[in-house]
Amino acid sequence: MASTSMPIRIQETLPPTPSTQLPNFLKFPYDGTYSETFEDYFINSTSTSTQTDSQFWGLLVNYQFTPVGGCQPEVKAGDNVTPDLLLVKKGSSKEVTVTDGSTGAAIQGAVIGDVTMDADGKVIVKFSKTGAFQSKARGADSLRSNAVRVIVT
């Protein structure tokens, strides 16, 4: 039996995508489903949350929702790949900066809960109790931000 072979170019390193970056910041199981329409995968659950008919998981690249799922858009060094979840340890502190997602400019005087950002749009937040929390930033001349979910362990 005769056989033919064609050279196949093997790409040693696939370009990174939001989905391939998930293990870098999601330290718990997650799941997704394939969409024939978008020809891509979409997250639909994590160990703590499952999407509903009105609440969905989303990935943002440079503060913009991806127009497809997490496997198609390529990301590069310096891109901000943001799930809407932050994991922190009890007793830790984190500097939070509120910026305009389109321009990167700090939003002076933005408010998260009852905390007002400084002139650089920053504040240090201390996580003193365990649990799951949700926060949104708001500013006088800005739209309210998407919710950021924080899990303190």
C-alpha positions as protocol buffer text, in pm:
chain_id: "A"
residue {
  index: 1
  type: MET
  ca { x: 0 y: 0 z: 0 }
}
residue {
  index: 2
  type: ALA
  ca { x: 143 y: 335 z: -102 }
}
residue {
  index: 3
  type: SER
  ca { x: 131 y: 629 z: 133 }
}
residue {
  index: 4
  type: THR
  ca { x: 195 y: 994 z: 89 }
}
residue {
  index: 5
  type: SER
  ca { x: 298 y: 1243 z: 347 }
}
residue {
  index: 6
  type: MET
  ca { x: 254 y: 1615 z: 364 }
}
residue {
  index: 7
  type: PRO
  ca { x: 474 y: 1836 z: 573 }
}
residue {
  index: 8
  type: ILE
  ca { x: 279 y: 1981 z: 862 }
}
residue {
  index: 9
  type: ARG
  ca { x: 402 y: 2294 z: 1028 }
}
residue {
  index: 10
  type: ILE
  ca { x: 391 y: 2241 z: 1403 }
}
residue {
  index: 11
  type: GLN
  ca { x: 362 y: 2558 z: 1604 }
}
residue {
  index: 12
  type: GLU
  ca { x: 563 y: 2489 z: 1918 }
}
residue {
  index: 13
  type: THR
  ca { x: 399 y: 2757 z: 2126 }
}
residue {
  index: 14
  type: LEU
  ca { x: 40 y: 2854 z: 2071 }
}
residue {
  index: 15
  type: PRO
  ca { x: -37 y: 3222 z: 2111 }
}
residue {
  index: 16
  type: PRO
  ca { x: -180 y: 3296 z: 2453 }
}
residue {
  index: 17
  type: THR
  ca { x: -551 y: 3363 z: 2480 }
}
residue {
  index: 18
  type: PRO
  ca { x: -766 y: 3468 z: 2777 }
}
residue {
  index: 19
  type: SER
  ca { x: -866 y: 3105 z: 2830 }
}
residue {
  index: 20
  type: THR
  ca { x: -507 y: 2979 z: 2836 }
}
residue {
  index: 21
  type: GLN
  ca { x: -430 y: 3245 z: 3098 }
}
residue {
  index: 22
  type: LEU
  ca { x: -715 y: 3139 z: 3331 }
}
residue {
  index: 23
  type: PRO
  ca { x: -502 y: 2895 z: 3534 }
}
residue {
  index: 24
  type: ASN
  ca { x: -274 y: 3187 z: 3625 }
}
residue {
  index: 25
  type: PHE
  ca { x: -545 y: 3356 z: 3830 }
}
residue {
  index: 26
  type: LEU
  ca { x: -830 y: 3110 z: 3886 }
}
residue {
  index: 27
  type: LYS
  ca { x: -703 y: 2872 z: 4152 }
}
residue {
  index: 28
  type: PHE
  ca { x: -1019 y: 2662 z: 4158 }
}
residue {
  index: 29
  type: PRO
  ca { x: -1214 y: 2451 z: 3907 }
}
residue {
  index: 30
  type: TYR
  ca { x: -1411 y: 2616 z: 3629 }
}
residue {
  index: 31
  type: ASP
  ca { x: -1609 y: 2484 z: 3336 }
}
residue {
  index: 32
  type: GLY
  ca { x: -1732 y: 2606 z: 3003 }
}
residue {
  index: 33
  type: THR
  ca { x: -1939 y: 2512 z: 2704 }
}
residue {
  index: 34
  type: TYR
  ca { x: -1868 y: 2531 z: 2332 }
}
residue {
  index: 35
  type: SER
  ca { x: -2076 y: 2769 z: 2121 }
}
residue {
  index: 36
  type: GLU
  ca { x: -2131 y: 2665 z: 1760 }
}
residue {
  index: 37
  type: THR
  ca { x: -2234 y: 3024 z: 1682 }
}
residue {
  index: 38
  type: PHE
  ca { x: -1907 y: 3177 z: 1803 }
}
residue {
  index: 39
  type: GLU
  ca { x: -1692 y: 2866 z: 1744 }
}
residue {
  index: 40
  type: ASP
  ca { x: -1544 y: 2921 z: 2089 }
}
residue {
  index: 41
  type: TYR
  ca { x: -1568 y: 2824 z: 2455 }
}
residue {
  index: 42
  type: PHE
  ca { x: -1743 y: 3033 z: 2720 }
}
residue {
  index: 43
  type: ILE
  ca { x: -1708 y: 2995 z: 3099 }
}
residue {
  index: 44
  type: ASN
  ca { x: -2037 y: 2900 z: 3257 }
}
residue {
  index: 45
  type: SER
  ca { x: -1938 y: 2797 z: 3609 }
}
residue {
  index: 46
  type: THR
  ca { x: -1670 y: 2802 z: 3874 }
}
residue {
  index: 47
  type: SER
  ca { x: -1649 y: 2616 z: 4200 }
}
residue {
  index: 48
  type: THR
  ca { x: -1852 y: 2895 z: 4363 }
}
residue {
  index: 49
  type: SER
  ca { x: -2082 y: 3031 z: 4093 }
}
residue {
  index: 50
  type: THR
  ca { x: -2290 y: 2913 z: 3799 }
}
residue {
  index: 51
  type: GLN
  ca { x: -2431 y: 3145 z: 3536 }
}
residue {
  index: 52
  type: THR
  ca { x: -2805 y: 3199 z: 3516 }
}
residue {
  index: 53
  type: ASP
  ca { x: -3039 y: 3328 z: 3246 }
}
residue {
  index: 54
  type: SER
  ca { x: -2957 y: 3685 z: 3351 }
}
residue {
  index: 55
  type: GLN
  ca { x: -2603 y: 3665 z: 3501 }
}
residue {
  index: 56
  type: PHE
  ca { x: -2307 y: 3550 z: 3296 }
}
residue {
  index: 57
  type: TRP
  ca { x: -1935 y: 3504 z: 3338 }
}
residue {
  index: 58
  type: GLY
  ca { x: -1732 y: 3731 z: 3116 }
}
residue {
  index: 59
  type: LEU
  ca { x: -1367 y: 3787 z: 3029 }
}
residue {
  index: 60
  type: LEU
  ca { x: -1225 y: 4129 z: 2965 }
}
residue {
  index: 61
  type: VAL
  ca { x: -909 y: 4206 z: 2770 }
}
residue {
  index: 62
  type: ASN
  ca { x: -780 y: 4556 z: 2836 }
}
residue {
  index: 63
  type: TYR
  ca { x: -1108 y: 4635 z: 3014 }
}
residue {
  index: 64
  type: GLN
  ca { x: -1324 y: 4543 z: 2713 }
}
residue {
  index: 65
  type: PHE
  ca { x: -1547 y: 4236 z: 2695 }
}
residue {
  index: 66
  type: THR
  ca { x: -1422 y: 3990 z: 2437 }
}
residue {
  index: 67
  type: PRO
  ca { x: -1652 y: 3983 z: 2130 }
}
residue {
  index: 68
  type: VAL
  ca { x: -1607 y: 3605 z: 2118 }
}
residue {
  index: 69
  type: GLY
  ca { x: -1521 y: 3346 z: 2381 }
}
residue {
  index: 70
  type: GLY
  ca { x: -1189 y: 3306 z: 2557 }
}
residue {
  index: 71
  type: CYS
  ca { x: -1001 y: 3093 z: 2303 }
}
residue {
  index: 72
  type: GLN
  ca { x: -989 y: 3324 z: 2000 }
}
residue {
  index: 73
  type: PRO
  ca { x: -852 y: 3664 z: 2105 }
}
residue {
  index: 74
  type: GLU
  ca { x: -474 y: 3662 z: 2132 }
}
residue {
  index: 75
  type: VAL
  ca { x: -321 y: 3843 z: 2426 }
}
residue {
  index: 76
  type: LYS
  ca { x: 30 y: 3976 z: 2459 }
}
residue {
  index: 77
  type: ALA
  ca { x: 261 y: 4084 z: 2740 }
}
residue {
  index: 78
  type: GLY
  ca { x: 117 y: 4388 z: 2913 }
}
residue {
  index: 79
  type: ASP
  ca { x: -245 y: 4311 z: 2823 }
}
residue {
  index: 80
  type: ASN
  ca { x: -486 y: 4312 z: 3114 }
}
residue {
  index: 81
  type: VAL
  ca { x: -684 y: 3986 z: 3115 }
}
residue {
  index: 82
  type: THR
  ca { x: -949 y: 4031 z: 3378 }
}
residue {
  index: 83
  type: PRO
  ca { x: -1202 y: 3787 z: 3506 }
}
residue {
  index: 84
  type: ASP
  ca { x: -1450 y: 3953 z: 3733 }
}
residue {
  index: 85
  type: LEU
  ca { x: -1305 y: 3778 z: 4038 }
}
residue {
  index: 86
  type: LEU
  ca { x: -1025 y: 3850 z: 4286 }
}
residue {
  index: 87
  type: LEU
  ca { x: -887 y: 3594 z: 4533 }
}
residue {
  index: 88
  type: VAL
  ca { x: -711 y: 3725 z: 4844 }
}
residue {
  index: 89
  type: LYS
  ca { x: -599 y: 3599 z: 5184 }
}
residue {
  index: 90
  type: LYS
  ca { x: -759 y: 3722 z: 5506 }
}
residue {
  index: 91
  type: GLY
  ca { x: -544 y: 3991 z: 5665 }
}
residue {
  index: 92
  type: SER
  ca { x: -383 y: 4091 z: 5337 }
}
residue {
  index: 93
  type: SER
  ca { x: -397 y: 4436 z: 5180 }
}
residue {
  index: 94
  type: LYS
  ca { x: -423 y: 4531 z: 4817 }
}
residue {
  index: 95
  type: GLU
  ca { x: -385 y: 4863 z: 4643 }
}
residue {
  index: 96
  type: VAL
  ca { x: -695 y: 4926 z: 4433 }
}
residue {
  index: 97
  type: THR
  ca { x: -688 y: 5172 z: 4146 }
}
residue {
  index: 98
  type: VAL
  ca { x: -999 y: 5295 z: 3969 }
}
residue {
  index: 99
  type: THR
  ca { x: -930 y: 5391 z: 3610 }
}
residue {
  index: 100
  type: ASP
  ca { x: -1117 y: 5468 z: 3294 }
}
residue {
  index: 101
  type: GLY
  ca { x: -1102 y: 5133 z: 3114 }
}
residue {
  index: 102
  type: SER
  ca { x: -1078 y: 5295 z: 2772 }
}
residue {
  index: 103
  type: THR
  ca { x: -806 y: 5550 z: 2846 }
}
residue {
  index: 104
  type: GLY
  ca { x: -634 y: 5416 z: 3157 }
}
residue {
  index: 105
  type: ALA
  ca { x: -671 y: 5756 z: 3327 }
}
residue {
  index: 106
  type: ALA
  ca { x: -719 y: 5746 z: 3705 }
}
residue {
  index: 107
  type: ILE
  ca { x: -1061 y: 5851 z: 3828 }
}
residue {
  index: 108
  type: GLN
  ca { x: -1000 y: 6093 z: 4113 }
}
residue {
  index: 109
  type: GLY
  ca { x: -1261 y: 6082 z: 4387 }
}
residue {
  index: 110
  type: ALA
  ca { x: -1420 y: 5756 z: 4268 }
}
residue {
  index: 111
  type: VAL
  ca { x: -1602 y: 5572 z: 4546 }
}
residue {
  index: 112
  type: ILE
  ca { x: -1614 y: 5201 z: 4628 }
}
residue {
  index: 113
  type: GLY
  ca { x: -1863 y: 5139 z: 4906 }
}
residue {
  index: 114
  type: ASP
  ca { x: -1785 y: 5416 z: 5153 }
}
residue {
  index: 115
  type: VAL
  ca { x: -1417 y: 5455 z: 5052 }
}
residue {
  index: 116
  type: THR
  ca { x: -1310 y: 5746 z: 4832 }
}
residue {
  index: 117
  type: MET
  ca { x: -1008 y: 5714 z: 4603 }
}
residue {
  index: 118
  type: ASP
  ca { x: -721 y: 5961 z: 4633 }
}
residue {
  index: 119
  type: ALA
  ca { x: -605 y: 6202 z: 4358 }
}
residue {
  index: 120
  type: ASP
  ca { x: -440 y: 5909 z: 4176 }
}
residue {
  index: 121
  type: GLY
  ca { x: -758 y: 5701 z: 4186 }
}
residue {
  index: 122
  type: LYS
  ca { x: -601 y: 5469 z: 4448 }
}
residue {
  index: 123
  type: VAL
  ca { x: -676 y: 5332 z: 4793 }
}
residue {
  index: 124
  type: ILE
  ca { x: -534 y: 5050 z: 5007 }
}
residue {
  index: 125
  type: VAL
  ca { x: -800 y: 4793 z: 5097 }
}
residue {
  index: 126
  type: LYS
  ca { x: -744 y: 4554 z: 5389 }
}
residue {
  index: 127
  type: PHE
  ca { x: -933 y: 4225 z: 5381 }
}
residue {
  index: 128
  type: SER
  ca { x: -1014 y: 4150 z: 5745 }
}
residue {
  index: 129
  type: LYS
  ca { x: -1283 y: 3883 z: 5722 }
}
residue {
  index: 130
  type: THR
  ca { x: -1338 y: 3574 z: 5510 }
}
residue {
  index: 131
  type: GLY
  ca { x: -1622 y: 3534 z: 5265 }
}
residue {
  index: 132
  type: ALA
  ca { x: -1740 y: 3639 z: 4923 }
}
residue {
  index: 133
  type: PHE
  ca { x: -1794 y: 4009 z: 4856 }
}
residue {
  index: 134
  type: GLN
  ca { x: -1892 y: 4223 z: 4559 }
}
residue {
  index: 135
  type: SER
  ca { x: -1799 y: 4585 z: 4491 }
}
residue {
  index: 136
  type: LYS
  ca { x: -1854 y: 4845 z: 4221 }
}
residue {
  index: 137
  type: ALA
  ca { x: -1677 y: 5175 z: 4171 }
}
residue {
  index: 138
  type: ARG
  ca { x: -1867 y: 5490 z: 4087 }
}
residue {
  index: 139
  type: GLY
  ca { x: -1756 y: 5841 z: 4001 }
}
residue {
  index: 140
  type: ALA
  ca { x: -1935 y: 6171 z: 3944 }
}
residue {
  index: 141
  type: ASP
  ca { x: -1850 y: 6189 z: 3573 }
}
residue {
  index: 142
  type: SER
  ca { x: -1830 y: 5815 z: 3500 }
}
residue {
  index: 143
  type: LEU
  ca { x: -2047 y: 5513 z: 3450 }
}
residue {
  index: 144
  type: ARG
  ca { x: -2055 y: 5273 z: 3743 }
}
residue {
  index: 145
  type: SER
  ca { x: -1801 y: 4993 z: 3698 }
}
residue {
  index: 146
  type: ASN
  ca { x: -1873 y: 4627 z: 3650 }
}
residue {
  index: 147
  type: ALA
  ca { x: -1891 y: 4436 z: 3977 }
}
residue {
  index: 148
  type: VAL
  ca { x: -1569 y: 4287 z: 4107 }
}
residue {
  index: 149
  type: ARG
  ca { x: -1622 y: 3977 z: 4314 }
}
residue {
  index: 150
  type: VAL
  ca { x: -1372 y: 3921 z: 4593 }
}
residue {
  index: 151
  type: ILE
  ca { x: -1325 y: 3591 z: 4772 }
}
residue {
  index: 152
  type: VAL
  ca { x: -1131 y: 3621 z: 5096 }
}
residue {
  index: 153
  type: THR
  ca { x: -990 y: 3293 z: 5232 }
}
